Amino acid sequence: MSLILSYTPNQGFTLNRNEFQWGEDRTHVHQKLGSPSEKDNLRDIYEDYNGSENYFFLTYNPEGQLKELEVHEGLSVQTNGFELEFGNDLPEIIKHLSRLGFRPQEMEPGHYLFAELKMVLSTDESMGGEGNGLSYFYAAQTITHLIEE
């Protein structure tokens, strides 16, 4: 059974009953989640967190403040009253989010930016696999680096 991640744009996310705010200190994140499977300079990698199959990254700014979340598998993502399940057809997810008033921008084939939600969704194929299933979820404190001028 996958863990549920609740994402709130401009605020942060909740995972395993722990709340994480954008800008939160890395040491506080570690206290709540425990040690990552792997840690590099500005990114923590969690694999099979809490005994379930999953793979996600948390990225920090140089001051050690939480700024990005990347999920590659194993978490069910809820946002704005909608659940995003990995493997589900991404074009159908996009249609549903569009009906809710969120407009995607296709950054490159298979990668869709929802600027007002500060999130990116990508297909299996765009991530090196096959098919149109949801394969990648990205959310961030700011997305200015993703918006074309």
C-alpha positions as CSV (number, residue, x, y, z in Angstrom):
1,M,0.0,0.0,0.0
2,S,1.4,3.4,-1.0
3,L,1.7,6.3,1.4
4,I,-0.4,9.3,0.9
5,L,1.3,12.7,0.3
6,S,-1.0,15.7,0.5
7,Y,0.4,18.7,-1.4
8,T,-0.7,22.3,-0.8
9,P,0.7,24.8,-3.3
10,N,2.6,27.7,-1.7
11,Q,2.8,26.0,1.7
12,G,4.3,22.5,1.5
13,F,3.1,19.0,2.0
14,T,2.1,16.3,4.5
15,L,3.5,12.8,4.5
16,N,2.9,10.1,7.1
17,R,1.1,12.6,9.3
18,N,4.1,15.0,9.3
19,E,3.7,18.5,7.9
20,F,6.5,20.0,6.0
21,Q,6.6,23.7,5.1
22,W,8.6,25.2,2.2
23,G,11.6,26.8,3.8
24,E,11.7,24.4,6.7
25,D,15.2,23.6,8.0
26,R,16.7,20.3,6.8
27,T,17.5,19.2,10.4
28,H,13.7,19.5,11.2
29,V,12.8,17.5,8.1
30,H,15.2,14.7,9.2
31,Q,13.8,14.7,12.7
32,K,10.3,14.1,11.2
33,L,11.2,11.6,8.5
34,G,14.4,10.1,9.8
35,S,17.6,9.7,7.9
36,P,17.4,9.6,4.1
37,S,18.5,6.5,2.3
38,E,21.1,8.6,0.6
39,K,22.2,12.2,1.1
40,D,24.2,14.5,-1.2
41,N,25.0,18.1,-1.1
42,L,21.5,19.7,-1.5
43,R,19.3,16.6,-1.9
44,D,18.0,13.8,0.3
45,I,16.9,10.6,-1.4
46,Y,14.3,8.4,0.3
47,E,13.8,4.9,-0.9
48,D,11.2,2.5,0.5
49,Y,10.4,5.0,3.3
50,N,8.3,3.7,6.1
51,G,8.5,0.1,4.9
52,S,6.6,0.6,1.6
53,E,7.9,0.8,-1.9
54,N,8.6,4.4,-2.9
55,Y,11.2,6.7,-4.2
56,F,11.3,10.4,-3.6
57,F,13.8,13.3,-3.3
58,L,13.8,16.4,-1.1
59,T,15.9,19.3,-2.3
60,Y,17.2,22.2,-0.2
61,N,18.7,25.6,-0.9
62,P,22.3,26.3,0.1
63,E,21.0,27.5,3.5
64,G,19.5,24.1,4.2
65,Q,15.8,25.1,3.7
66,L,13.4,22.8,2.0
67,K,12.5,24.0,-1.6
68,E,11.5,21.0,-3.8
69,L,9.9,17.6,-3.7
70,E,10.2,15.0,-6.5
71,V,8.3,11.7,-6.4
72,H,9.2,8.9,-8.8
73,E,7.0,6.1,-7.4
74,G,5.1,4.7,-4.5
75,L,3.3,7.7,-3.1
76,S,-0.3,8.6,-3.8
77,V,-0.4,12.4,-4.2
78,Q,-3.5,14.4,-3.2
79,T,-3.8,18.1,-4.2
80,N,-6.7,20.5,-4.5
81,G,-9.2,17.7,-3.7
82,F,-7.8,15.4,-6.5
83,E,-5.8,12.2,-6.1
84,L,-2.9,11.5,-8.5
85,E,-2.0,7.8,-8.8
86,F,1.2,6.7,-10.4
87,G,0.6,4.7,-13.5
88,N,-2.8,6.3,-14.2
89,D,-3.2,7.8,-17.7
90,L,-1.6,11.3,-17.5
91,P,-3.7,12.7,-20.4
92,E,-6.9,11.8,-18.4
93,I,-5.4,13.4,-15.3
94,I,-4.6,16.5,-17.3
95,K,-8.2,16.7,-18.6
96,H,-9.6,16.4,-15.1
97,L,-7.3,19.1,-13.8
98,S,-8.2,21.3,-16.8
99,R,-11.9,20.9,-15.9
100,L,-11.0,22.2,-12.4
101,G,-9.5,25.3,-14.0
102,F,-5.8,24.4,-14.0
103,R,-4.1,25.0,-17.3
104,P,-1.0,22.9,-18.2
105,Q,1.9,24.1,-20.2
106,E,3.8,21.3,-22.0
107,M,7.4,22.1,-21.3
108,E,8.7,19.3,-23.5
109,P,7.0,16.2,-24.7
110,G,5.4,14.4,-21.8
111,H,6.3,17.0,-19.1
112,Y,3.5,19.3,-18.0
113,L,3.8,22.4,-15.8
114,F,0.8,23.6,-13.8
115,A,2.1,27.0,-12.9
116,E,-0.7,28.0,-10.5
117,L,-0.1,24.7,-8.6
118,K,3.7,25.0,-8.8
119,M,3.9,21.4,-10.0
120,V,5.1,19.3,-12.9
121,L,3.6,15.9,-14.0
122,S,5.4,13.6,-16.4
123,T,4.6,10.4,-18.4
124,D,6.4,7.1,-18.2
125,E,7.7,7.6,-21.7
126,S,9.1,11.1,-21.0
127,M,11.0,9.5,-18.1
128,G,12.6,6.8,-20.2
129,G,9.8,4.1,-19.9
130,E,6.8,3.3,-22.1
131,G,3.3,4.7,-22.1
132,N,1.3,7.7,-20.9
133,G,1.0,6.7,-17.3
134,L,2.0,9.2,-14.5
135,S,5.6,8.5,-13.7
136,Y,6.8,11.7,-12.0
137,F,5.5,14.4,-9.7
138,Y,7.5,17.6,-8.9
139,A,6.4,20.4,-6.6
140,A,8.4,23.4,-5.4
141,Q,8.4,26.5,-3.3
142,T,9.0,28.6,-6.5
143,I,8.9,27.7,-10.2
144,T,10.5,30.8,-11.6
145,H,13.3,28.6,-13.0
146,L,10.8,26.6,-15.0
147,I,8.8,29.5,-16.6
148,E,9.8,30.7,-20.0
149,E,10.2,34.4,-20.3
